[in-house]
Structure formats: structure tokens, C-alpha cells
Amino acid sequence: QVQLVESGGGLVQPGGSLRLSCAASVNIFSINAMRWFRQAPGKQRELVASATTGGIMYYADSVRGRFTISRDNARKTVYLQMNSLKPEDTAVYYCNAFYIGSAGSREYWGQGTQVTVSS
């Protein structure tokens, strides 16, 4: 079982920055992909960024060039640096761990952290 705890959300003005953190209860070195999703009111949850154990990064078109995902295996933590924030980035942000083991794949979710971009 993997527990994930997000932090770092809050209220920020347009153009501002926030850094989200996701602390895992286990070593994340062997977790195939650590991902950030977000869900805005009335919308489906969407993948924002992903970082694999092999160092492959993925970003949604809407955040590429503004957001950066990083993994700190020693601290068992994943970060999402968000710059040049826009009102449309307002959402609950969720950390996700995707693991492929001998019994198949599993996913674990954090409880989410609210990000509000508003003047």
C-alpha cells in the first residue's frame, strides 16, 4: 500500500508560482510513474505531468513550458513547479503513483490539494 500526501496548494495571483509536493510512504524509486492530475469543477480529471523511473517526462499541452515535474527519490517526494499560472489552472491537484508489479498494475492517489489562481 502506498500513501501519498500532497501539499503546497493555495491562492495565487495570475502570473504567480506555486510548488506542489507529494510525499510518499514508500521508496518511490521502483514506482514506474509518478504523475500529477488535476480536476476543475464540472470537468474530468486530466493528466498534467508524469515522470517515469527512466527519466521520461510528459506534460499536457496546456502546461508545457510553465510546469516542471521532478522526483526526489531520496526524499520519497515528487514536486510540481508551476510558473506563470493562469486562472484556467484552478483545480484540485492530485498526486498519483502508477506501479507495475508481478501481480499487475496498481494506482494510488493522494487526497488532493486546491490551487486557485485569481486576482
C-alpha positions as CSV (number, residue, x, y, z in Angstrom):
1,Q,0.0,0.0,0.0
2,V,1.3,3.4,-0.9
3,Q,0.1,6.5,0.8
4,L,0.5,9.9,-0.9
5,V,0.2,13.3,0.8
6,E,0.1,16.5,-1.3
7,S,0.8,19.9,0.0
8,G,1.7,23.4,-1.3
9,G,-1.7,24.4,-2.8
10,G,-3.2,27.8,-2.2
11,L,-4.4,31.1,-3.7
12,V,-2.1,32.8,-6.1
13,Q,-2.5,35.7,-8.5
14,P,-2.3,35.2,-12.3
15,G,1.4,35.1,-13.3
16,G,2.4,33.8,-10.0
17,S,4.1,30.5,-9.0
18,L,3.4,27.6,-6.7
19,R,5.3,24.4,-5.9
20,L,3.3,21.3,-5.0
21,S,4.8,18.4,-3.1
22,C,3.7,14.8,-2.9
23,A,5.3,12.8,-0.1
24,A,5.1,9.0,-0.4
25,S,5.0,6.5,2.4
26,V,7.4,4.2,0.5
27,N,10.5,4.5,-1.6
28,I,9.4,5.8,-5.0
29,F,12.5,4.5,-6.9
30,S,10.7,1.5,-8.1
31,I,7.4,3.2,-8.9
32,N,7.1,3.2,-12.6
33,A,5.5,6.6,-13.0
34,M,4.7,9.4,-10.6
35,R,2.0,11.7,-12.0
36,W,0.1,14.8,-11.3
37,F,-3.6,15.1,-12.3
38,R,-6.0,17.9,-11.8
39,Q,-9.7,18.3,-11.8
40,A,-11.6,21.6,-12.2
41,P,-15.2,22.0,-11.2
42,G,-17.5,20.4,-13.8
43,K,-14.6,18.9,-15.7
44,Q,-13.0,15.5,-16.0
45,R,-9.8,14.7,-14.2
46,E,-6.9,15.2,-16.6
47,L,-3.2,14.2,-16.6
48,V,-1.0,17.3,-16.1
49,A,2.5,15.8,-15.9
50,S,4.3,12.5,-15.5
51,A,7.8,11.3,-14.6
52,T,8.9,7.8,-15.1
53,T,11.8,5.9,-13.4
54,G,13.6,6.1,-16.7
55,G,13.5,9.8,-16.7
56,I,10.9,10.3,-19.3
57,M,8.7,13.3,-18.7
58,Y,5.3,14.1,-20.1
59,Y,3.4,17.4,-20.0
60,A,-0.1,18.3,-21.1
61,D,0.0,20.9,-23.9
62,S,-1.8,23.3,-21.7
63,V,1.1,23.4,-19.1
64,R,4.2,22.6,-21.2
65,G,6.8,25.3,-20.7
66,R,5.2,26.5,-17.5
67,F,5.1,23.4,-15.2
68,T,8.0,21.2,-14.2
69,I,7.7,17.8,-12.6
70,S,10.6,16.3,-10.6
71,R,11.3,13.2,-8.5
72,D,13.5,13.2,-5.4
73,N,13.9,9.5,-4.7
74,A,16.0,10.1,-1.6
75,R,13.1,12.2,0.0
76,K,10.4,10.0,-1.5
77,T,8.8,13.1,-2.8
78,V,7.6,14.3,-6.2
79,Y,7.2,18.0,-7.0
80,L,5.3,20.1,-9.5
81,Q,6.7,23.5,-10.0
82,M,4.0,25.7,-11.5
83,N,5.0,29.1,-13.0
84,S,3.1,31.7,-15.0
85,L,-0.1,30.5,-13.5
86,K,-3.4,31.2,-15.2
87,P,-7.0,31.3,-13.9
88,E,-7.6,28.2,-16.0
89,D,-5.1,26.3,-13.9
90,T,-7.5,26.5,-11.0
91,A,-8.3,22.9,-9.9
92,V,-7.8,20.3,-7.3
93,Y,-4.4,18.7,-8.0
94,Y,-3.9,15.0,-7.3
95,C,-0.7,13.0,-7.0
96,N,-0.7,9.6,-8.5
97,A,1.6,6.6,-8.3
98,F,1.5,4.0,-11.1
99,Y,3.2,0.8,-10.3
100,I,3.7,-2.4,-12.4
101,G,4.4,-5.4,-10.4
102,S,4.2,-9.2,-10.7
103,A,0.5,-9.1,-9.9
104,G,-0.2,-6.5,-12.5
105,S,-0.5,-2.7,-12.3
106,R,-1.8,-0.6,-9.4
107,E,-2.5,3.0,-8.9
108,Y,-2.5,5.0,-5.7
109,W,-4.0,8.5,-5.2
110,G,-3.4,11.3,-2.8
111,Q,-6.3,13.3,-1.3
112,G,-5.7,16.4,-3.5
113,T,-4.7,20.0,-2.9
114,Q,-6.6,23.0,-4.1
115,V,-4.9,25.5,-6.4
116,T,-6.8,28.7,-7.0
117,V,-5.5,31.3,-9.5
118,S,-7.4,34.6,-9.1
119,S,-6.8,38.3,-8.7
